[in-house]
């Protein structure tokens, strides 16, 4: 399982311009505006492809 707090790229657009808000346990992309919280298995798979956390 990928921890959202360790993601370095947006799973939607691939941008490195992301921030993690610990209080909300959400990842925000400052470029495309996507907000990611608890991930579905499909989102986790997509995230693993664009992130170097695996």
N, C-alpha and C positions, 0 to 999 in steps of 0.2 A: 504494500500500500504506500502510495506517495503522500508525504506530508506537504500540505499546501504551503506551509511556512518556509519550505526549502526550495520552492520552485523559483527558477531564475528567468524563465521565459513564459510569455503568455501562450497558453495552449491554443488560443483562437487565431492570433495573428503572428505569433513568433517573436514579438517585440521583447527586448530586454528591459524595457521601461515599465517594470511592475513593482508594486509595493504590497507588503503583507501587513494587515491590521490585526494585531494579536487579540485585542479586546473582542473583535467581531469574528475572528478566525476566518477571515476572507482575504482573498488575493485580488488586487485591483490592477488592471492594465491602464496605464496613463495614456496610451496611444489609441487603442480601439474602444476603451470604455467598458470592456467586459468585467464582470464581477464573478469570482468563483468562490464557492463555499464548499460544503461537503460534496465530494465528488461521486458521481455515478461510476460504475465500472467502465463505461464507454469513455467518460471524461478522463479517467485515470489512464486508460490506454493511450489516448491522444496526448496527454500531458507527458507520458513517458517517452513518446517519440520526439518531442521538441525540447525536452529538458535533460540536463546532465546529472540529475539526482539519482539515477539508477546505477 
